[in-house]
């Protein structure tokens, strides 16, 4: 196996029967039939924390009265099966955010009117 090694001020070139290897901190311009760019074997990145766990069991409420009047921008309190209480406002269509639980248990919710 023959090998040619060339060191310059700008980098290193190694040529062998396996191909040509370039090492430089500058731009490289290549004319070739095949190209392989090597990178790290593993990239470390932090785990992404979602605001809440999304499960198959979910519910969203829509508040309207008997005449079809929408309860828009109304404060509510929802109590989840695990005891957590979530405060929020209905949207312009009278809907709450979606609540996700680990099982098909009830979510208690009530509108809270400020007087």
DSSP file (Angstrom, degrees, kcal/mol; ACC not computed):
  #  RESIDUE AA STRUCTURE BP1 BP2  ACC     N-H-->O    O-->H-N    N-H-->O    O-->H-N    TCO  KAPPA ALPHA  PHI   PSI    X-CA   Y-CA   Z-CA
    1    1 A X              0   0    0      0, 0.0     2,-0.3     0, 0.0    15,-0.0   0.000 360.0 360.0 360.0 118.3    0.0    0.0    0.0
    2    2 A X        -     0   0    0      2,-0.0    15,-0.6     0, 0.0     2,-0.4  -0.697 360.0-171.2 -93.0 147.9    1.6    3.3   -1.1
    3    3 A X  E     -A   16   0A   0     -2,-0.3     2,-0.5    13,-0.2    13,-0.2  -1.000  11.3-159.8-141.9 135.9    0.8    6.5    0.7
    4    4 A X  E     -A   15   0A   0     11,-3.2    11,-3.2    -2,-0.4     2,-0.4  -0.973  10.0-169.8-117.7 129.6    1.6   10.1    0.0
    5    5 A X  E     -A   14   0A   0     -2,-0.5     2,-0.5     9,-0.2     9,-0.2  -0.978   3.2-175.5-123.2 128.8    1.5   12.7    2.8
    6    6 A X  E     -A   13   0A   0      7,-2.9     7,-2.6    -2,-0.4     2,-0.4  -0.976   4.6-167.1-128.9 118.1    1.8   16.4    2.1
    7    7 A X  E     +A   12   0A   0     -2,-0.5     2,-0.2     5,-0.2     5,-0.2  -0.886  16.4 167.9-101.7 132.6    1.9   19.0    4.9
    8    8 A X        -     0   0    0      3,-2.8     3,-0.4    -2,-0.4    -2,-0.0  -0.774  51.7 -97.0-130.3 178.4    1.4   22.7    4.0
    9    9 A X  S    S+     0   0    0     -2,-0.2     3,-0.1     1,-0.2    -2,-0.0   0.753 123.8  43.6 -65.9 -23.3    0.8   25.9    6.0
   10   10 A X  S    S-     0   0    0      1,-0.2    15,-0.6    14,-0.1    16,-0.4   0.497 124.0 -54.8-105.0  -6.1   -2.9   25.5    5.3
   11   11 A X  E     - B   0  24A   0     -3,-0.4    -3,-2.8    13,-0.2     2,-0.4  -0.997  56.3 -70.6 163.1-164.8   -3.5   21.8    6.0
   12   12 A X  E     -AB   7  23A   0     11,-2.5    11,-2.4    -2,-0.3     2,-0.4  -0.974  26.2-165.6-129.5 139.0   -2.7   18.2    5.4
   13   13 A X  E     -AB   6  22A   0     -7,-2.6    -7,-2.9    -2,-0.4     2,-0.5  -0.995   6.4-174.8-125.2 126.1   -3.3   16.0    2.3
   14   14 A X  E     -AB   5  21A   0      7,-2.6     7,-3.1    -2,-0.4     2,-0.4  -0.985   3.5-170.8-120.1 128.0   -3.0   12.2    2.5
   15   15 A X  E     +AB   4  20A   0    -11,-3.2   -11,-3.2    -2,-0.5     2,-0.3  -0.971  19.4 142.6-121.0 132.3   -3.3   10.1   -0.6
   16   16 A X  E >   -AB   3  19A   0      3,-2.3     3,-1.3    -2,-0.4   -13,-0.2  -0.851  67.1 -81.1-148.9-176.0   -3.6    6.3   -0.6
   17   17 A X  T 3  S+     0   0    0    -15,-0.6     3,-0.1    -2,-0.3   -14,-0.1   0.630 125.8  61.5 -70.5 -10.3   -5.4    3.5   -2.4
   18   18 A X  T 3  S-     0   0    0      1,-0.3     2,-0.3     0, 0.0    -1,-0.3   0.605 119.2 -95.5 -86.6 -14.1   -8.4    4.2   -0.1
   19   19 A X  E <   -B   16   0A   0     -3,-1.3    -3,-2.3     2,-0.0     2,-0.4  -0.906  51.5 -46.4 134.5-162.9   -8.7    7.8   -1.4
   20   20 A X  E     -B   15   0A   0     -2,-0.3     2,-0.5    -5,-0.2    -5,-0.2  -0.930  41.3-161.1-114.7 132.7   -7.7   11.3   -0.5
   21   21 A X  E     -B   14   0A   0     -7,-3.1    -7,-2.6    -2,-0.4     2,-0.4  -0.960   7.7-165.6-115.1 128.4   -8.0   12.7    3.0
   22   22 A X  E     -B   13   0A   0     -2,-0.5     2,-0.4    -9,-0.2    -9,-0.2  -0.903   7.2-174.4-113.4 140.7   -7.9   16.5    3.5
   23   23 A X  E     +B   12   0A   0    -11,-2.4   -11,-2.5    -2,-0.4     2,-0.3  -0.953  26.6 131.0-134.5 117.2   -7.4   18.3    6.8
   24   24 A X  E     -B   11   0A   0     -2,-0.4   -13,-0.2   -13,-0.2     4,-0.1  -0.991  54.1-139.1-159.0 157.5   -7.8   22.1    6.9
   25   25 A X  S    S+     0   0    0    -15,-0.6     2,-0.1    -2,-0.3   -14,-0.1   0.430  87.8  74.1 -95.5  -2.6   -9.4   24.9    8.8
   26   26 A X  S    S-     0   0    0    -16,-0.4    -2,-0.1     1,-0.2     2,-0.1  -0.378  98.9 -69.4-101.0 179.6  -10.1   26.7    5.5
   27   27 A X        -     0   0    0     -2,-0.1     2,-0.4     1,-0.0    -1,-0.2  -0.405  45.0-149.3 -67.5 147.6  -12.6   26.1    2.7
   28   28 A X        -     0   0    0     -2,-0.1     2,-0.5    -3,-0.1    -1,-0.0  -0.987   5.7-160.6-122.9 130.0  -12.1   23.0    0.6
   29   29 A X        -     0   0    0     -2,-0.4     2,-0.4     2,-0.0    -2,-0.0  -0.957  18.9-171.4-110.8 123.6  -13.2   22.8   -3.1
   30   30 A X        -     0   0    0     -2,-0.5     2,-0.5     2,-0.1    -2,-0.0  -0.928  24.1-168.7-125.1 138.6  -13.5   19.2   -4.4
   31   31 A X        +     0   0    0     -2,-0.4     2,-0.3     3,-0.0     3,-0.1  -0.977  41.1 133.6-118.7 113.2  -14.1   17.6   -7.7
   32   32 A X        -     0   0    0     -2,-0.5     3,-0.1     1,-0.1    -2,-0.1  -0.990  61.9-129.3-157.6 156.9  -14.9   13.9   -7.1
   33   33 A X  S    S+     0   0    0     -2,-0.3     2,-0.3     1,-0.2    -1,-0.1   0.762 100.2  25.2 -78.9 -27.4  -17.2   11.1   -8.1
   34   34 A X        -     0   0    0     -3,-0.1     2,-0.4     2,-0.0    -1,-0.2  -0.989  67.1-170.8-139.6 145.9  -17.9   10.3   -4.4
   35   35 A X        -     0   0    0     -2,-0.3     2,-0.4    -3,-0.1    -3,-0.0  -0.999   4.6-173.8-141.6 134.7  -17.8   12.3   -1.2
   36   36 A X        -     0   0    0     -2,-0.4     2,-0.6     2,-0.0    -2,-0.0  -0.990   9.9-157.9-129.2 123.6  -18.0   11.4    2.4
   37   37 A X        -     0   0    0     -2,-0.4     2,-0.3     0, 0.0    -2,-0.0  -0.893  13.6-148.6-101.9 122.9  -18.1   14.1    5.1
   38   38 A X        +     0   0    0     -2,-0.6     2,-0.2     0, 0.0     3,-0.1  -0.687  24.5 163.2 -91.6 142.2  -17.1   12.8    8.6
   39   39 A X        -     0   0    0     -2,-0.3     2,-0.0     1,-0.1     0, 0.0  -0.739  46.9 -50.3-139.4-171.4  -18.6   14.2   11.7
   40   40 A X        -     0   0    0     -2,-0.2     3,-0.1     1,-0.1    -1,-0.1  -0.349  42.3-132.9 -66.4 149.0  -18.9   13.3   15.4
   41   41 A X  S    S+     0   0    0      1,-0.2     2,-0.4    -3,-0.1    -1,-0.1   0.810  92.2  21.3 -70.4 -29.2  -20.1    9.8   16.1
   42   42 A X        -     0   0    0      2,-0.0     2,-0.6     0, 0.0    -1,-0.2  -0.999  67.9-151.2-143.0 136.0  -22.5   11.2   18.7
   43   43 A X        -     0   0    0     -2,-0.4     2,-0.4    -3,-0.1     0, 0.0  -0.938  17.6-142.3-108.6 123.1  -24.0   14.6   19.2
   44   44 A X        +     0   0    0     -2,-0.6     2,-0.3     0, 0.0    -2,-0.0  -0.683  30.1 161.7 -83.7 132.6  -24.9   15.6   22.8
   45   45 A X        -     0   0    0     -2,-0.4     3,-0.1     3,-0.0     2,-0.1  -0.988  39.5-101.9-147.2 150.6  -28.1   17.6   23.2
   46   46 A X        -     0   0    0     -2,-0.3     2,-0.1     1,-0.1     0, 0.0  -0.369  42.4 -99.9 -72.9 151.5  -30.3   18.3   26.2
   47   47 A X        -     0   0    0      1,-0.1     2,-0.6    -2,-0.1    -1,-0.1  -0.415  38.1-118.6 -64.9 144.8  -33.6   16.4   26.7
   48   48 A X        -     0   0    0     -2,-0.1     2,-0.7    -3,-0.1    -1,-0.1  -0.777  21.0-146.9 -90.1 124.7  -36.6   18.5   25.6
   49   49 A X        -     0   0    0     -2,-0.6     2,-0.2     2,-0.0    -1,-0.0  -0.827  11.0-152.8 -92.8 116.9  -39.0   19.2   28.5
   50   50 A X        -     0   0    0     -2,-0.7     3,-0.1     1,-0.1     0, 0.0  -0.587  23.6-119.0 -84.0 152.3  -42.6   19.3   27.2
   51   51 A X  S    S-     0   0    0     -2,-0.2     2,-0.3     1,-0.2    -1,-0.1   0.828  92.9  -2.2 -63.5 -30.4  -45.0   21.5   29.2
   52   52 A X  S    S-     0   0    0      2,-0.0     2,-0.4     0, 0.0    -1,-0.2  -0.986  82.1 -97.2-155.3 156.3  -47.2   18.4   29.9
   53   53 A X        -     0   0    0     -2,-0.3     2,-0.6    47,-0.1    47,-0.1  -0.602  35.3-142.6 -76.5 128.4  -47.2   14.7   29.1
   54   54 A X        +     0   0    0     -2,-0.4     2,-0.2    45,-0.0     4,-0.1  -0.827  29.0 169.8 -95.5 124.6  -49.5   14.0   26.2
   55   55 A X        -     0   0    0     -2,-0.6    47,-0.1     2,-0.3    48,-0.1  -0.628  49.7 -99.5-122.7-179.9  -51.4   10.7   26.5
   56   56 A X  S    S+     0   0    0     -2,-0.2     2,-0.9    46,-0.1    46,-0.1   0.750 105.4  77.1 -74.1 -23.5  -54.2    9.0   24.8
   57   57 A X  E     +C  101   0B   0     44,-0.6    44,-2.6     2,-0.0     2,-0.3  -0.785  65.1 142.0 -92.8 106.9  -56.7   10.1   27.5
   58   58 A X  E     -C  100   0B   0     -2,-0.9     2,-0.3    42,-0.2    42,-0.2  -0.982  25.8-172.8-144.6 155.0  -57.5   13.8   26.8
   59   59 A X  E     -C   99   0B   0     40,-2.2    40,-3.2    -2,-0.3     2,-0.4  -0.994   6.1-168.0-147.7 149.7  -60.5   16.1   27.1
   60   60 A X        -     0   0    0     -2,-0.3     2,-0.3    38,-0.2    38,-0.1  -0.996  19.5-138.2-138.2 136.7  -61.3   19.7   26.1
   61   61 A X        -     0   0    0     36,-0.5    35,-2.3    -2,-0.4     2,-0.4  -0.691   7.6-159.9-101.4 149.5  -64.4   21.5   27.3
   62   62 A X  B     -D   95   0C   0     -2,-0.3     2,-0.7    33,-0.2    33,-0.2  -0.978  11.8-154.5-127.9 116.2  -66.7   23.9   25.3
   63   63 A X        +     0   0    0     31,-3.1     8,-2.3    -2,-0.4     2,-0.3  -0.829  30.6 142.0-100.7 115.2  -68.8   26.3   27.3
   64   64 A X  B     -E   70   0D   0     -2,-0.7     6,-0.2     6,-0.2     2,-0.1  -0.973  39.1-127.8-140.7 153.3  -72.1   27.5   25.7
   65   65 A X    >   -     0   0    0      4,-2.0     3,-1.9    -2,-0.3     6,-0.0  -0.304  41.1 -85.5 -93.3-175.6  -75.5   28.2   27.3
   66   66 A X  T 3  S+     0   0    0      1,-0.3    -1,-0.1     2,-0.1     0, 0.0   0.794 129.3  51.2 -61.4 -29.6  -79.0   26.9   26.2
   67   67 A X  T 3  S-     0   0    0      2,-0.1    -1,-0.3     1,-0.0     0, 0.0   0.437 122.4-104.8 -87.0   0.7  -79.3   29.8   23.7
   68   68 A X    <   +     0   0    0     -3,-1.9     2,-0.3     1,-0.3    -2,-0.1   0.544  65.9 155.9  88.4   7.9  -75.9   29.1   22.2
   69   69 A X        -     0   0    0      1,-0.1    -4,-2.0    -5,-0.0     2,-0.3  -0.536  39.9-130.4 -70.1 129.9  -74.2   32.1   23.8
   70   70 A X  B     -E   64   0D   0     -2,-0.3     2,-1.5    -6,-0.2    -6,-0.2  -0.621   2.3-136.5 -84.1 136.0  -70.4   31.3   24.1
   71   71 A X    >   -     0   0    0     -8,-2.3     3,-0.7    -2,-0.3     2,-0.3  -0.649  38.2-178.9 -89.1  78.6  -68.6   31.8   27.4
   72   72 A X  T 3   +     0   0    0     -2,-1.5    20,-0.2     1,-0.2    19,-0.1  -0.586  58.6   1.8 -85.4 142.0  -65.6   33.5   25.9
   73   73 A X  T 3  S+     0   0    0     18,-1.0     2,-0.4    17,-0.6    -1,-0.2   0.825  89.4 151.5  54.7  38.3  -62.6   34.6   28.0
   74   74 A X    <   -     0   0    0     -3,-0.7    16,-2.4    17,-0.2    -1,-0.2  -0.819  47.1-117.4 -99.5 137.8  -64.2   33.3   31.2
   75   75 A X  E     +F   89   0E   0     37,-0.4    37,-2.9    -2,-0.4     2,-0.3  -0.466  38.2 178.6 -71.8 144.7  -61.9   32.1   34.0
   76   76 A X  E     -FG  88 111E   0     12,-2.7    12,-2.1    35,-0.3     2,-0.4  -0.953  24.4-145.5-141.0 161.7  -62.2   28.4   35.0
   77   77 A X  E     -FG  87 110E   0     33,-2.3    33,-1.9    -2,-0.3     2,-0.4  -0.998  15.7-167.1-127.4 126.5  -60.6   25.9   37.4
   78   78 A X  E     -FG  86 109E   0      8,-2.7     8,-3.1    -2,-0.4     2,-0.6  -0.949   6.9-155.2-113.5 132.3  -60.1   22.3   36.4
   79   79 A X  E     -FG  85 108E   0     29,-3.7    29,-2.0    -2,-0.4     6,-0.2  -0.939  13.5-151.6-109.2 120.0  -59.3   19.6   38.9
   80   80 A X    >   -     0   0    0      4,-2.8     3,-2.4    -2,-0.6    27,-0.1  -0.420  30.6-103.0 -85.1 162.0  -57.4   16.6   37.4
   81   81 A X  T 3  S+     0   0    0      1,-0.3    -1,-0.1     2,-0.1    25,-0.1   0.770 121.1  58.9 -57.0 -27.3  -57.7   13.0   38.8
   82   82 A X  T 3  S-     0   0    0      2,-0.1    -1,-0.3     1,-0.0    19,-0.0   0.430 122.5-104.7 -83.7   3.4  -54.2   13.4   40.4
   83   83 A X  S <  S+     0   0    0     -3,-2.4    -2,-0.1     1,-0.3     2,-0.1   0.288  73.4 141.3  96.2 -10.5  -55.5   16.4   42.4
   84   84 A X        -     0   0    0     -5,-0.1    -4,-2.8     1,-0.0     2,-0.5  -0.418  40.8-147.4 -67.1 140.8  -53.8   19.2   40.4
   85   85 A X  E     -F   79   0E   0     -6,-0.2     2,-0.5    -2,-0.1    -6,-0.2  -0.949  10.8-163.6-111.1 127.8  -55.9   22.3   39.9
   86   86 A X  E     -F   78   0E   0     -8,-3.1    -8,-2.7    -2,-0.5     2,-0.4  -0.948   2.4-157.6-116.4 124.7  -55.4   24.2   36.7
   87   87 A X  E     +F   77   0E   0     -2,-0.5     2,-0.3   -10,-0.2   -10,-0.2  -0.788  29.3 138.7 -98.3 141.7  -56.6   27.8   36.3
   88   88 A X  E     -F   76   0E   0    -12,-2.1   -12,-2.7    -2,-0.4     2,-0.4  -0.951  44.8-107.5-163.2-177.4  -57.2   29.2   32.9
   89   89 A X  E     -F   75   0E   0     -2,-0.3   -14,-0.2   -14,-0.2     8,-0.1  -0.971  33.2-117.2-122.9 139.4  -59.4   31.3   30.6
   90   90 A X        -     0   0    0    -16,-2.4   -17,-0.6    -2,-0.4     6,-0.2  -0.386  36.2-116.0 -67.2 155.8  -61.7   30.0   27.9
   91   91 A X    >   -     0   0    0      4,-2.6     3,-2.0   -19,-0.1   -18,-1.0  -0.124  40.9 -80.6 -82.7-172.5  -60.7   31.1   24.4
   92   92 A X  T 3  S+     0   0    0      1,-0.3   -20,-0.2   -20,-0.2   -22,-0.1   0.674 133.0  51.7 -66.9 -16.1  -62.9   33.3   22.1
   93   93 A X  T 3  S-     0   0    0      2,-0.1    -1,-0.3   -22,-0.1   -22,-0.2   0.329 121.6-105.4 -99.0   5.8  -64.9   30.2   21.1
   94   94 A X  S <  S+     0   0    0     -3,-2.0   -31,-3.1     1,-0.3     2,-0.3   0.667  75.7 137.0  81.6  17.6  -65.6   29.2   24.8
   95   95 A X  B     -D   62   0C   0    -33,-0.2    -4,-2.6    -6,-0.0    -1,-0.3  -0.729  44.0-142.5-101.2 147.6  -63.1   26.3   24.7
   96   96 A X        -     0   0    0    -35,-2.3    -6,-0.1    -2,-0.3     2,-0.1  -0.428  35.0 -89.0 -90.2 173.4  -60.6   25.4   27.4
   97   97 A X        -     0   0    0     -2,-0.1   -36,-0.5     1,-0.1     2,-0.3  -0.343  56.3 -88.6 -70.7 167.6  -57.2   24.0   26.8
   98   98 A X        -     0   0    0    -38,-0.1     2,-0.5    -3,-0.1   -38,-0.2  -0.611  37.3-151.4 -81.6 140.2  -56.9   20.2   26.4
   99   99 A X  E     -C   59   0B   0    -40,-3.2   -40,-2.2    -2,-0.3     2,-0.4  -0.954   8.3-160.8-113.5 130.6  -56.3   18.2   29.6
  100  100 A X  E     +C   58   0B   0     -2,-0.5     2,-0.3   -42,-0.2   -42,-0.2  -0.929  10.3 179.9-115.0 134.1  -54.4   14.9   29.4
  101  101 A X  E     -C   57   0B   0    -44,-2.6   -44,-0.6    -2,-0.4   -46,-0.0  -0.838  38.1-117.6-127.0 165.6  -54.6   12.2   32.1
  102  102 A X  S    S+     0   0    0     -2,-0.3     2,-0.3   -46,-0.1   -46,-0.1   0.696  96.0  17.2 -76.8 -18.6  -53.0    8.8   32.4
  103  103 A X  S    S-     0   0    0    -46,-0.1     2,-2.2   -48,-0.1   -22,-0.1  -0.891  96.4 -81.9-144.7 173.8  -56.3    7.0   32.4
  104  104 A X  S    S+     0   0    0     -2,-0.3     2,-0.3    -3,-0.0    -2,-0.0  -0.470  75.0 138.4 -80.9  70.9  -60.0    7.5   31.5
  105  105 A X        -     0   0    0     -2,-2.2     2,-0.1     1,-0.1   -24,-0.1  -0.743  56.6 -91.6-111.3 162.9  -60.9    9.3   34.7
  106  106 A X        -     0   0    0     -2,-0.3     2,-0.5   -26,-0.1    -1,-0.1  -0.420  25.3-148.8 -78.6 149.1  -63.1   12.4   35.1
  107  107 A X        -     0   0    0     -2,-0.1     2,-0.4   -27,-0.1   -27,-0.2  -0.979  14.4-145.4-112.0 122.7  -61.8   15.9   35.1
  108  108 A X  E     +G   79   0E   0    -29,-2.0   -29,-3.7    -2,-0.5     2,-0.4  -0.760  25.3 173.8 -90.6 132.5  -63.9   18.3   37.2
  109  109 A X  E     +G   78   0E   0     -2,-0.4     2,-0.3   -31,-0.3   -31,-0.2  -0.994  10.6 178.5-140.7 145.1  -64.2   21.8   35.8
  110  110 A X  E     -G   77   0E   0    -33,-1.9   -33,-2.3    -2,-0.4     2,-0.3  -0.998  30.0-119.2-145.1 145.3  -66.1   24.9   36.8
  111  111 A X  E     -G   76   0E   0     -2,-0.3     2,-0.6   -35,-0.2   -35,-0.3  -0.628  25.5-152.5 -77.7 140.9  -66.4   28.5   35.5
  112  112 A X        -     0   0    0    -37,-2.9     2,-0.5    -2,-0.3   -37,-0.4  -0.914   7.3-161.5-120.6 102.7  -65.3   31.0   38.1
  113  113 A X        -     0   0    0     -2,-0.6     2,-0.5   -39,-0.1   -39,-0.0  -0.716  13.6-137.3 -86.8 130.2  -67.0   34.4   37.6
  114  114 A X              0   0    0     -2,-0.5    -2,-0.0     1,-0.1   -39,-0.0  -0.752 360.0 360.0 -86.1 128.1  -65.3   37.3   39.4
  115  115 A X              0   0    0     -2,-0.5    -1,-0.1     0, 0.0    -2,-0.0   0.388 360.0 360.0-107.4 360.0  -67.9   39.6   41.0
